[in-house]
Amino acid sequence: MPDQAMTDQAFTVPTSPPAASVRAIEREVRRHRILERALGGWSYAAIASTENLTPRRIRQIVNQSLKRSPADRAAEHIRLQTARLGAPLRLAAQRVEDGELGAIDRLLRVLDRLDRYQTRAAAPPPFDEAAEGAAKFDAKLDDLLRRAAEDKARAAAAARGGPDGGAPPSPARA
């Protein structure tokens, strides 16, 4: 019984993963391979021809990969752009070495762009006021709900003639 399952009297042990999980693994490997090629400076058309996909689909896969989280997306974008500038940098540097004075301007432009991306990569991530505000709001709401539950419990205990001896609940806190 190859690739089906080995059957014992008490249980069945699969000998191969389900086809759906194999396809999911293959899809993830392909996504990773496409992203690595894009980061390596390959054009979408070149990646598409090797993967038998359209350049539009390659662009979609790269964009989906970069949408993981804002911090990851920014870092991946910087890596992608830096990798793409590698080939123009080598070409411009070679032309300057060959004595083309007009290529100096191109080399300086590529270096300027690289510096811009590397400066962004080294900068600390921006402070997220929205997330900080949401966390403070959640903490305040939790505190208010806790206080309301305590006050309700005290009121119920007082109504039953509980430990306060039937005294009214304490005034609300500020």
Wavefront OBJ file of the C-alpha trace (Angstrom):
o trace
v 0.000 0.000 0.000
v 2.472 2.730 -1.035
v 1.580 6.366 -0.317
v -1.821 5.503 1.150
v -1.540 4.520 4.782
v -0.252 1.771 7.001
v -3.192 0.329 8.876
v -2.870 -1.176 12.317
v -5.727 -2.645 14.253
v -6.035 0.411 16.514
v -5.109 3.339 14.257
v -4.103 4.526 10.796
v -0.757 6.234 10.163
v -0.487 8.275 6.956
v 2.699 7.642 4.984
v 2.587 10.858 2.948
v 1.300 14.355 3.653
v -2.024 15.351 2.120
v -1.794 16.788 -1.388
v -3.159 20.152 -0.207
v -0.319 20.650 2.287
v 2.248 19.655 -0.346
v 0.807 22.304 -2.680
v 0.885 24.878 0.114
v 4.536 24.093 0.806
v 5.388 24.303 -2.887
v 3.555 27.636 -3.132
v 5.500 29.022 -0.160
v 8.809 27.817 -1.616
v 7.907 29.452 -4.941
v 6.929 32.704 -3.178
v 10.240 32.730 -1.333
v 12.176 31.992 -4.548
v 10.363 34.811 -6.393
v 11.014 37.292 -3.589
v 14.690 36.341 -3.411
v 15.056 36.848 -7.160
v 13.313 40.220 -6.957
v 15.637 41.198 -4.098
v 18.540 39.951 -6.195
v 17.755 42.541 -8.839
v 15.916 40.347 -11.347
v 13.235 42.058 -13.412
v 9.649 40.907 -13.071
v 9.713 39.764 -16.708
v 12.794 37.585 -16.115
v 11.278 36.033 -12.998
v 7.996 35.471 -14.835
v 9.689 33.590 -17.665
v 11.536 31.254 -15.278
v 8.413 30.609 -13.161
v 6.013 30.308 -16.131
v 3.868 33.140 -14.769
v 2.973 36.597 -16.022
v 4.915 39.661 -14.878
v 1.647 40.944 -13.408
v 1.326 37.828 -11.218
v 4.968 38.150 -10.146
v 4.278 41.753 -9.106
v 1.239 40.575 -7.107
v 3.272 37.877 -5.339
v 6.048 40.337 -4.452
v 3.505 42.896 -3.191
v 1.725 40.260 -1.074
v 5.047 39.181 0.379
v 5.906 42.746 1.266
v 2.546 43.320 2.994
v 3.447 41.177 6.009
v 3.693 44.097 8.461
v 4.480 47.800 8.109
v 7.970 47.419 9.567
v 8.693 44.319 7.494
v 7.248 45.960 4.393
v 9.482 49.023 4.768
v 12.568 46.903 5.384
v 11.800 44.620 2.443
v 11.192 47.625 0.185
v 14.548 49.092 1.144
v 16.264 45.735 0.532
v 14.502 45.374 -2.814
v 15.445 48.857 -4.002
v 19.022 48.512 -2.768
v 19.388 45.195 -4.593
v 17.959 46.694 -7.770
v 20.500 49.512 -7.655
v 23.386 47.033 -7.587
v 23.468 46.474 -11.355
v 23.276 50.185 -12.302
v 25.993 50.901 -9.746
v 28.312 48.304 -11.275
v 27.584 49.539 -14.806
v 28.155 53.200 -13.928
v 31.352 52.383 -12.029
v 32.654 50.347 -14.989
v 31.909 53.218 -17.383
v 33.779 55.659 -15.121
v 36.734 53.240 -14.994
v 36.661 53.097 -18.793
v 37.157 56.860 -18.837
v 33.670 58.105 -19.715
v 33.391 61.426 -17.936
v 29.632 61.603 -18.578
v 29.153 58.469 -16.488
v 30.367 60.238 -13.338
v 27.004 62.005 -13.030
v 25.154 58.690 -13.337
v 27.416 57.060 -10.747
v 26.817 59.919 -8.307
v 23.044 59.665 -8.809
v 23.044 55.927 -8.086
v 25.253 56.448 -5.024
v 22.940 59.224 -3.811
v 19.918 56.944 -4.152
v 21.733 54.128 -2.318
v 22.652 56.519 0.482
v 19.016 57.564 0.781
v 17.827 53.971 1.166
v 20.603 53.044 3.578
v 19.816 56.088 5.727
v 16.182 54.985 5.901
v 17.244 51.457 6.790
v 19.401 52.716 9.671
v 16.707 55.048 11.065
v 14.713 53.804 14.054
v 11.098 52.865 13.340
v 8.619 55.717 13.852
v 6.646 55.911 17.082
v 3.141 54.603 16.523
v 0.879 57.011 18.391
v -2.261 55.173 17.335
v -1.097 51.883 18.836
v 0.104 53.616 22.005
v -3.195 55.491 22.325
v -5.196 52.308 21.756
v -3.220 50.501 24.473
v -3.834 53.343 26.945
v -7.531 53.397 26.048
v -7.814 49.623 26.543
v -6.094 49.857 29.934
v -8.404 52.690 31.042
v -11.484 50.803 29.836
v -10.389 47.658 31.687
v -9.896 49.702 34.857
v -13.349 51.292 34.541
v -15.004 47.923 33.961
v -13.180 46.442 36.963
v -14.307 49.319 39.178
v -17.910 49.026 37.960
v -17.904 45.294 38.727
v -16.510 45.951 42.233
v -19.154 48.631 42.879
v -21.900 46.308 41.644
v -20.648 43.517 43.896
v -20.580 45.891 46.896
v -24.102 47.068 46.123
v -25.349 43.494 45.855
v -23.645 42.579 49.143
v -25.164 45.624 50.841
v -28.631 44.743 49.535
v -28.283 41.249 51.030
v -27.095 42.719 54.308
v -23.557 41.550 53.638
v -20.277 42.389 55.386
v -20.960 46.137 55.384
v -23.960 45.589 57.641
v -26.353 46.875 55.058
v -24.500 50.166 54.571
v -24.956 51.853 51.208
v -22.174 51.365 48.662
v -19.196 53.691 48.842
v -19.300 56.806 46.625
v -17.907 56.472 43.111
v -14.197 57.095 42.700
v -12.945 59.990 40.618
l 1 2 3 4 5 6 7 8 9 10 11 12 13 14 15 16 17 18 19 20 21 22 23 24 25 26 27 28 29 30 31 32 33 34 35 36 37 38 39 40 41 42 43 44 45 46 47 48 49 50 51 52 53 54 55 56 57 58 59 60 61 62 63 64 65 66 67 68 69 70 71 72 73 74 75 76 77 78 79 80 81 82 83 84 85 86 87 88 89 90 91 92 93 94 95 96 97 98 99 100 101 102 103 104 105 106 107 108 109 110 111 112 113 114 115 116 117 118 119 120 121 122 123 124 125 126 127 128 129 130 131 132 133 134 135 136 137 138 139 140 141 142 143 144 145 146 147 148 149 150 151 152 153 154 155 156 157 158 159 160 161 162 163 164 165 166 167 168 169 170 171 172 173 174
